[in-house]
Amino acid sequence: MARIVESDWRIIERILAPSAPIEKHGIVINEGFRFCAFGKTKSGKTSLMRAVVYSAIAMGYARIALVHDTKGIFPEYPHSVMLPNVAAFRRRGMQGGDIPVYSFRGDPRHDVQCTAEEVAALAKELGQKGTGDGGLWLPYPTVTVIEELAEASTASGKNLKAPAVGWLAAQGRKVGNSLVATTQRPKKAAEDVITQASASSFGRLEPADINYLAERMDLPGAMVDAIRGPDGDGLPMHRFVLRTDDGPWDGIVHCLDKSTAQMFE
């Protein structure tokens, strides 16, 4: 990870902090983190998410990443094993030489769909199964990526229609599961996930979405003012504000170095 510039690495470390190894009862384990990225299309949120996910794998905070990515023609995680659905993953299995990042893309040409619930349910299964020798259960750290949280929510956006996603947000960290989610439509994304995030990033957003998140997440006024941007209509593209559970807002509007973003494209 030495290639990542220091300022970017500090950001990533803060997001990953809840999943850092800890010792309990003489055993070193990883609990999970929960990260939500908010921002319009091309605001830079996916670049930050990719840096977080691949860093979690590189640091050993997660063994594999499971990515629900059915939005676009091109994959958001090009450096991954691409599969149409979970059934294909089960048939294929994890093979030697794999990049331990698996993207579930669906296949519209053959009417194959893959829901966020399918991917989250697989992560839940792996987490509950765990690993260990001699009958001792140990976590199997996994990071699950939901590329558009609104797709896992009801039409009103108040609740989840994907119960396994809710389980990952509420219970997953206890079995080493981390959850990364993004949305460009905060009002359509379930509050259950938004309000349980251990870290959140806020990129360029519509004023109405900023007001909504400020109220739902009880954000401090100075942070909200920063998210509104210099002209009141949102931050410039590729700028973001970071909120974490580990302390007060740092007062900084961040921007990933171009080299960091390109590293994971």
N, C-alpha and C positions, 0 to 999 in steps of 0.2 A: 504493500500500500504506500510505499515511499514516493511513488510517482504522483500521488495526489497532493496538490498544493496544501500547505499547512492550514490556511483559513478554511478551505473546504473540508479538510479532514476533521477539524474541530466541530463543524456542523454535523457531519456524519456520526461522529462519536456521541454527540448529544442525543441524536435520534436513536442510536443503537444501545445507549447506556442501560436500559432495563434488561437487555438480554446478555449483558456481559457475564462471564462465568462467576459463580458464587459457590461458596462451600457451605453445605448444610449436612450436619450429622456425619462429617468426615468424607462426604462425597461432593465432587465438583459437578455442578449442573448449570444449564442455561435456562432461564425463564424467557418469556417472549416480550417483544415490544409491539406497540400498536401505533401506526403512523398514518395520518390522513393528509393528503395534498390537495389543496383547493386552487383552482385557477382555470382560466379560459383555455381553449385550444391554442397550442403553440406558445403558451405563457412560460414554459420551461419546467412544468411540474414533473413530466415524465423523465427528464434528464436527472433531476434530483432523486426520483424514486429508483431509477436504475442504479445510480451510484450507491444508494442505501442497500438495495437488494444484493448486488454483487459484492459489496463490502461485507455484508453479513455472512455470505458464503466464505469469502476469503479469510475472514477472521475466525471462522469456526463457530460463529454464533448460530448458524443454521446449517444443516447438512444438505438440504435441498430447498429449492424454491419452486412453487407451483403457481403458475401465472394464468389467470383467466383473461384472455385477450382476444375478443371476437369483434372488436369495433371496426377495424379498418382493413384495407387490402394488404397493407404491409405490417409486419409484426413490430410491436413496440420493443421486444427483446430479441433482436436478431441473433444474438449469441446464446441460443438455447436449443433444446430438442423440441421440435414442433410436432404436435399431435392433434388430431381432430377432437378427441374427447377422452374421458377417463377410461372408457372401455379399451381404447387403443393402448393407453398406458399400461393397463393390467395385462394385456396380451403381450406387449413388448417387454415390460419390466425395465429396470434400470440396468444399463449395460456398462461394462468397462470402457473407459474413454469418454463417457458422456460428460459434457458440461452439466453440473447438477442443477440445471434450471430447465424446467419443463413448461412449455407454453401450450395452452389448450385453446385452439383457434377455431374449432368448428370446421365445417366444409360445406358452404352454401351450394356448391356445384352438385353435390350429391345429397342435399337436404339433411346433412348431419349437423345437429345443433349441440352446443355445450353450454350449460348454464353455470352461473357463479355458484349455485348450490352444489352442483356436482363436484366442482373443484374444491370447495370448502369442506364438503363431506369427506373427500379423500384425505385432506389435511387432518381433519378431526380423527379419522380412523387411524392414521399413522401416529398421531399424537397419543391417542388412548392406548394403542398397542405398545408403544415405547420400544425400549431395547434394554439389554442387560444380560448378565450371565448368572447362572446358579439360582434362577428364580427371582432375582432382584430386579424390580422394574426401575428403569431409568428413562428420562425424557428422550425423545427423538426430535431434536430441534428442526422445525420446518418454518419457512416463511411463505405465506400465501398472499398473492397479489390480486386484487380486484380492480381491474382497469377502469371501470365506471360503476361506482357504488350505486348510482340511481337504478341500474339494471337489476340490482339485488333487492330493491325497495318496492313497496307498493306504489300505486299511481299517485297517491296523496303525498308520498315521501315521509310519512310519519312512522311507518313500521317497515320491518324487513319481510320480504316474501321468501327469503333464503335463510331458514333457521340455523343452518350450519355456520353461516357467516356471523350471525349473532352469537353463536356459541364461541367462535374463535375470538370475538371481541370481548366477551364477558369472562370466558373460562380458559381460553386457549393458552394463555401464558403459564398456567399451572402445569401444563404438560409440554412446555417448551415451544409452543406454537406462536409465531408472530404473525401479525396481519398488517398489510400495507394496502391502502385503498386511495383512490383518487376520484374526483368528480369535478365537472365544470358546471354542475347544476345542484348546488348545495340544498336548495329548497326541496329537491326531489330525492335527496339522500337521507336514509334513515338516521334519526337522532341517536338510536342505540349505539351506532358505531362512532359517529362524530363526537359524542360527548364522552366516550370512553378512551379516546386516543391518548396515548402517553406523549405524543408529539404531533404537531400539526404545522403545515406550511401554508401560507396564504400568498398566492401570486396575484396576477391581474384578475379582478372580479368586477361584476356589475355592482353599482351602488346598492341596489336592493339586496343582493346576496351578501354584501358586507354587513349591512344592517341585520340581516337574518342571523348570520354567524356570530356577530357581536352579542346579540341577545341570547342565543341558544348556548353559547360557550362562555358567557360572562367575561368577555375580553376587556382588559383595561382600556380606558379612553385613549391613552397615548398610543397604544398598539393599533387601535382602530383608526386613529388619525393617520398613522403611517401606512396602513393597508389601503386607505383611500387615495394615497398617492399625492404628489405635489399639486395637482390640478383638481383633486377631488373626484376624478373619474376612474380611479384605479391606478395601481402601480405600473410603471413601464414593463414591457415584456422582459422576461428572464430575471426580474427582481422578485424577492419574496421576503416575508417576515416569518420568523420561526418561533413557535410556542412550544415549550416542553414542561414536563411536570417537575423537573429538577431545580427550578428556581424562577425568579421573576424574569420578565422579558429583558433581553440584552440591549434593547434600544437601537438595534441595527437593521437596516434593510440590506439583505444579502444578495449576492449574485455569484453563481458558480463560475469558476474560471473555465474558459472555453476548453482548455486541455482536459479538465475533469469530465465535462459533458461528452467530449469526443471519445474519451477512453472507453465508454460503455455503449457506444452506438453500434 
